Amino acid sequence: MTQPPIIHPVILCGGSGSRLWPESQPAKPKPFLPLLGADTPFQQTIARFADDVRFAEPIIVAGAQHEALVAAQMGDAPYRLIVEPAPRGTAPAIALAASILPPDAIMLVAPSDHAIAHAGAMRNAAEDAASLAREGKLVALGVTPERGETGYGYIRLGAKLDPGFLIAEFVEKPGRDRAKTLAASGEYVWNGGIFVFRADAILRELAMHRPRMGAFLRSAVDEGRWDGFRFIPGPSFADIAAESIDHAVMEHSDAGAAIRVDMGWSDIGTWRALQDALAEQADEEGNVVQGEVALDGCRGVLARTDSLRVTAIGMEDVCVVVANGEVLILRRDLAQRVGDLPDAADEGPMP
């Protein structure tokens, strides 16, 4: 019996997590914070592929300022590191990883800061996706919608392509009414930013749809150097315009495919999303607390503090966060707006 090819996890650590300000800070952003327990989202991401013979050691893409965090949280586990000279979004980061792999290598691209409750379902879906990737498809792992969420992009599923579907359309973050319609239709999945493809396929598509980016990237790789397990791209990387893989390639490609998977996914992108991800820890009134917190007559409250005692009376559907000398109080339904605050925006754009 022929063994399936090894899948190479590529873990992207470029997100700033600005909507989780003030806990997420430039020096220690969202992937490296213990948001869901003792382990950080980065550590949980790495653990999903450990001890599974279908997956190779990970390739991690991170900025130089976070090398020490990566090293500390990886411990003795083997990995390769691509050191981004500057944040340029997911398209260049993924292309760098593809460039250091053999052309026929199957890549699984995963953000470092998402929560997945059912890791086994995700790994099995990745193996299904690999069967399509071997045929040259660029495969998204689409998350079955649990609700009409306005904070996520959507993918419309097209013709059946066993074991998945062709991609018919990408939909940007919709308004509330349309989000409810998309989620209820059964024709759409959330775009979780998790992709599977051959290294040569994604580089070929990038050269086709973003030739300028592809040219600068090839120069950056040719000028780059290895320092042990670290790859440092050359100076041409600074000339690349920042862009996501969705906008640069996936939305334009005729090779797009999707696998639908129920894996208990959350991008933990806002305080509301974090509260939802911690629902199992909530009390009977739906409150989730961490640190020295006292609540009286409260419902649906998230309260986290790293220092000052937090006391709330009669509050409902709010988040209270005390971290790094700052205090944030917001309504749950306005959680997306945290990233627009001046102090949060100073962290820089997310890729």
N, C-alpha and C positions, 0 to 999 in steps of 0.2 A: 504494500500500500504506500502510495507516494505521500510523503510528509508535506504539509502546507508550509509555505515560506514563513520565515520569522518576520514578525511585525516590529518595526522600530518606533517606539514612542518618542515623540518630539514634544517637549513640554515648554510652553511659552510663558515667560515670566515678565512680560513687558507692561502689564496693566498697572495703572496708578491707584485704582480703587478710590477715586475721589468722592464717590457718593457714600463711602463709609468714613468720611471725615467726621470727627477728629481722631478716631482710632487709627485709621490708615494715614500714614505720613510718608513723605518722600524717602526718608531713610529706612523705613520699615513698612512697606505697603501691604495691602490686603493679602497677597498669597502667603506671607510669612507670619501672619498673626494667628493666635489660637482662637479662632472665631467659633468653632463648633465643638470644641473639646480640647484635650491636652495637645493633640497634634494639629498642625496648621493645615490649611487647604493644600499648600505645596506638598507637605509630607503625605497627606492623604492621596493626592494625585499620584505620587511616586509609588505608594503602596499598592495601588490598584493593579499594577503590572508586575510587581515583584513576585517571585516564586511561581510564575506561570511560564511554562516552557515555550508558549507561543510568542513571547515578547522578548526582545533583546534588551540590553541595558539602555537606559534612556539617554537621549540627547537633550540637553537643557539650553535654552536660549535666554540669556539674561544680560542686563547691563553691568558694567564694571563695578558700579556702586553697590551691587547686590551680590557680588561674588562670595563675600564672607558669609552672608546669610545662607546662600545655597550650600556652601561647604559645611557649615555648622549643622544644617538640617538634613543633609544627605548622610552625615556620619561616615561610616566605612563602606557604604554601598558604592559600587562602580558606576561611573557615568562619564559622558563627554560633555564639555561645556563650550558653547559658542558665545563669545563675549561681544555683545553689540556695542560699537563705539558711540552710538546715539540711538534713541528710540525712533523707529521708522515704520511702525505698524506691523501687522501680522504678515503681509505679503512678503516683504524683504526677509523677515525672520524665518519664515517657512522655506523660502528659496535658499537661504544660507544652509539650512539643515539638509535640504535636498542635494545641494552641491557637494557636500562632504560624504554622501552616501553613494553606493554603487547605483548605476542608472536603474536597475530593475528592483531596487529595494522598495518594500512596501512601508510607507510611513503612516503612523497614526498621530495626527496633530491634536493636542489637547491643551486648553488653557490650564494654568497652574492654580487657579483660584475658584474653581467651581466645586459644588457638592454633588455627589452621586451616591444615592442610598443603596442602589442595587448594582454593585460593581461587576458581578458576574454577568448580568444582562448586557452591560456595556461591553465587556470583553468578548462575549459571544457575537454581539452585533458587529464588533470590529472585525472578527474573523469572517463573518458573512460579507462585510464590506470589502475585505481583502480579495474575495473571489471576483468581485466586480472591478476592483482596482487593477488586478492582473490583466484585465482586458482593456485597460486604458481609461477607465472611468474615474472621474473625480467625485468621491462619494462623501456626502454629508450624513452624519448620524443625526436624524431628525427626532426630536423629542415629542411624544404624544402630548398635546396640550391638556392641561388640567383645568384651565379656566381661560377667560378672555383677557390675556395679559397684554397691556399696552407697552411694556418695557422691553419686549423681545421682538426680533424679526421673525418672519414666518416663511415657510417654503411650501408652495403648492405642488402636490404630488401629481405626476403625469402618468404615462402609460406604465403598466406593470413590467418590471424587469427583474425576474427572479434572481436573488431573493429580495429585491427592493423595487424601486420605481425610478423612472426618469424624472428629472426636475423640470417642472413646467414653468415655474416663476418664483422669484424671490420678492418678498413683500417687506418693505421697511416697517418700522414700528408703527402700528396702526392706532387710530383713535379708539375710544372705549367701545362704541357701538360696533364698529367693524371687527375689532378684536373678538368680541363675543360671537359674531357671526362666523368668523374664520375658525375659531376653536370648536364650535358646534357642528361645523360642516362635515368633519371627517376627512376632508381633502387636504388639510394643511397640518404641518408639524412646526414646532418651534425650531428655530435655527440656533443650536447650542454652541456653534463655533468649533465642533469636533469633526475632523475630516480624515479620510483615508484615501491615499493615492500612491502611485509609483513615483519615485523621485524624478525620473525622466519625463513623466507625463506632466507634472506640475511645472517643471522648468520650460517645457515646450509650450504649454499654454500661456505662461507668463511672457515668454518671448513674443508670442503671437499678439497678445492683447495689451501688453505694456513693454514694447520693445526698448524704450529708453531706460526703464527700470532694469530690464534684463541685461542691457549692455553694461550699465554701471555695476550691476551685481557681479557679472562675470569678471570685470576688472577688480572688484573688491576681493573676490575669491583668489584670483591669480596673484594679487599683491599680498594676500594674507599669509599667515604663518602659524605653524603649530608650536605650542609651548607645552610639551607633555600632553595631557588630555584636553588642553584648552586650544581652541582655534580663534585667532584674532583677525578679523577681516582687515583689508587694506584701506587706505584713505578714500578711495572712490565711494565707499559706503556712505560717506557724508553727503554725496551729491544726489542720493536717492530721495525722491519725494515720498513722504509717509502715506501709506494707503493700506487698507485692510485687504485680506485675501478675497473677501466677498465682492468688494467693489472692483478690485483689480482683475480678478479671474472668474470667480464662480458665477457671477451674474451675466457674464458674456459667453461662457463656454457652452458648446454643444455636447460636451462629454459629461455634464453633471448628472449625478444620480443620488438617491437618498435611501437610507435604511430607516424604517420607523422603529423606535425602541422605547420601551417603558423602563426607565432606569432611575426614577426618583431624583431627577436633575433639578438643580437650581444654580444660577450664576452668582448667588449671594451678592447681587449687585447693589442692593440698597439695604437700609436698616429694616424695612418691611420684609424684604426677601429673607434676611437673616432670621427675623422673628418667625417667619413661616417655616424655615428649615429647622428651627429649634422647637417645633410644635410639641414634640414628645416630652419636652422638659417643662411645658407650660402647666400652671396650676389650673384648677377647675374653672377659673374665670378667664383663662387664656393669657395670663401674665407670664412673662419670661424675664427672670432677673439674674444678674451676675454681680457679685461684690456686695457691699454693705447697702442693702436696699430694704425699705419698709413701705409697703403699700396698704392702703386702707380704702376699701370700697372702689377699687379700680378694676377695669376690665380691658383686656386686649392691650396691655401696656408692656413694652420692652424697656427695661431699665438696666443699664450697665454702668459700672463705675470702677475706676482703678484707684480711687483715692477718697474723695469726699463722700459722706453718707448721703444717700438720696431718699427722701421721704415724699410720697405723693398721696393725696386724698381725693377720691372721687373723679379720677381721671379715666378717660376711655379712648382707646385707639390712638395712643401717642407713643413716641419713642423718646427716651431720655438717655443721653450718652455723656458720661464724664470721662475724658481721656486726655492725656498729655497736656493737662492744665487748661483744657477748654470744656465748655458745657454746651451741648446741643439739645434742643427740645423741638420736636416737630410732630405734626399729625402724620399718621401712617400713610394716608392717601397722597401726601406731598413728598414722599421719600425721594422721588426722582430729582427733586429740586436741590438737594444737598450739594450735588456736583457743581451747581452754578454759583455757590457761595464764593466770595473772593478768596478766602483762605483755602478752600478746597480746590478751587480752580488753579491756584498757584502750583499745584502738584503737576500740572501739565496734562495734555490730552491723553486719553486712553487710546491704544492702537485699534 
